[in-house]
Amino acid sequence: MAPLIGALVAFIVALLVGGLAIYLAAGVVVDAHSYEHAIVTAIVGAIGWALTSWIPLLGPIIALIVWIGVINWRYPGGWVTAAAIGVIAWLSALVILFVLNAILGLGVGAFGVPI
């Protein structure tokens, strides 16, 4: 039971990190201020990534396009705006993960942001 609880806690923390990264990026790029919206975007983006990244050769490229497409669908603006949100979310996730993993000693990832 303990491994299941540990996995669930790790998933929730990773989802909160991914959602926070998207929330911060969307706040900077399109002045969006809904953490819940960012969490849902992280979940849908992760599902899109999982469904496409396994494709041989072009999978990671297709997955990245799908992930940016999810951001484009969930936030105002076009593909360039969505790509900007994606880049800033990725950089934000790196910083957040550095703090959580290096400084606090946690071993978590970011669910919903490709790292």
C-alpha positions as CSV (number, residue, x, y, z in Angstrom):
1,M,0.0,0.0,0.0
2,A,2.8,2.4,0.8
3,P,4.3,2.3,-2.7
4,L,0.9,3.1,-4.2
5,I,0.5,6.1,-1.8
6,G,4.1,7.2,-2.7
7,A,3.3,7.0,-6.4
8,L,0.1,8.9,-6.0
9,V,1.8,11.7,-4.0
10,A,4.6,11.9,-6.6
11,F,2.0,12.1,-9.4
12,I,0.1,14.9,-7.6
13,V,3.3,16.9,-6.9
14,A,4.4,16.4,-10.5
15,L,1.0,17.6,-11.7
16,L,1.1,20.6,-9.5
17,V,4.6,21.5,-10.8
18,G,3.5,21.1,-14.4
19,G,0.4,23.1,-13.8
20,L,2.3,25.8,-12.0
21,A,4.8,26.1,-14.9
22,I,1.9,26.5,-17.4
23,Y,0.1,28.9,-15.0
24,L,3.2,31.1,-14.8
25,A,3.9,31.0,-18.5
26,A,0.3,31.8,-19.4
27,G,0.3,34.6,-16.9
28,V,3.3,36.2,-18.6
29,V,2.2,35.6,-22.2
30,V,-1.6,36.1,-22.2
31,D,-2.3,37.5,-18.7
32,A,-4.3,34.3,-17.8
33,H,-4.7,33.7,-14.0
34,S,-6.5,30.4,-13.5
35,Y,-4.4,27.7,-11.9
36,E,-7.2,25.2,-12.4
37,H,-7.2,25.9,-16.1
38,A,-3.4,25.3,-16.2
39,I,-3.8,22.0,-14.3
40,V,-6.4,20.8,-16.8
41,T,-4.1,21.9,-19.6
42,A,-1.2,20.0,-18.1
43,I,-3.4,16.8,-17.9
44,V,-4.7,17.1,-21.5
45,G,-1.2,18.0,-22.8
46,A,0.3,15.0,-21.0
47,I,-2.3,12.7,-22.5
48,G,-1.6,14.1,-26.0
49,W,2.1,13.6,-25.4
50,A,1.6,10.0,-24.2
51,L,-0.6,9.1,-27.2
52,T,1.9,10.4,-29.8
53,S,5.5,10.3,-28.4
54,W,5.8,6.5,-29.0
55,I,5.6,6.8,-32.8
56,P,8.9,5.8,-34.3
57,L,11.2,8.5,-35.7
58,L,8.8,11.4,-35.6
59,G,7.1,10.7,-32.4
60,P,8.8,13.4,-30.2
61,I,8.2,16.1,-32.9
62,I,4.6,15.1,-33.3
63,A,4.2,15.0,-29.5
64,L,5.6,18.5,-29.2
65,I,3.2,19.8,-31.9
66,V,0.3,18.1,-30.1
67,W,1.4,19.6,-26.8
68,I,1.6,23.1,-28.2
69,G,-1.7,22.5,-30.0
70,V,-3.3,21.7,-26.6
71,I,-2.0,25.0,-25.2
72,N,-3.2,26.8,-28.4
73,W,-6.7,25.2,-27.8
74,R,-6.8,26.1,-24.1
75,Y,-5.4,29.7,-24.2
76,P,-6.2,32.7,-26.5
77,G,-3.8,33.6,-29.3
78,G,-2.4,31.5,-32.0
79,W,0.4,29.0,-32.5
80,V,3.1,31.5,-31.8
81,T,1.5,32.5,-28.5
82,A,1.1,28.8,-27.6
83,A,4.7,28.1,-28.5
84,A,5.8,31.1,-26.3
85,I,3.7,29.7,-23.4
86,G,5.3,26.3,-24.0
87,V,8.9,27.6,-23.9
88,I,8.3,29.7,-20.8
89,A,6.4,26.8,-19.1
90,W,9.4,24.5,-19.9
91,L,11.9,27.0,-18.5
92,S,9.7,27.5,-15.4
93,A,9.4,23.8,-14.9
94,L,13.2,23.5,-15.0
95,V,13.6,26.2,-12.3
96,I,10.8,24.7,-10.1
97,L,12.3,21.2,-10.4
98,F,15.8,22.5,-9.6
99,V,14.5,24.1,-6.4
100,L,12.4,21.0,-5.4
101,N,15.1,18.4,-6.3
102,A,18.4,20.1,-5.6
103,I,17.6,22.4,-2.7
104,L,14.8,20.5,-1.0
105,G,16.0,17.0,-2.0
106,L,12.8,15.9,-3.5
107,G,12.9,13.6,-6.6
108,V,9.9,14.7,-8.6
109,G,9.2,15.5,-12.2
110,A,6.7,17.8,-14.0
111,F,3.6,16.1,-15.3
112,G,2.2,18.0,-18.3
113,V,5.4,19.8,-19.3
114,P,7.8,17.8,-21.4
115,I,11.1,17.7,-19.5
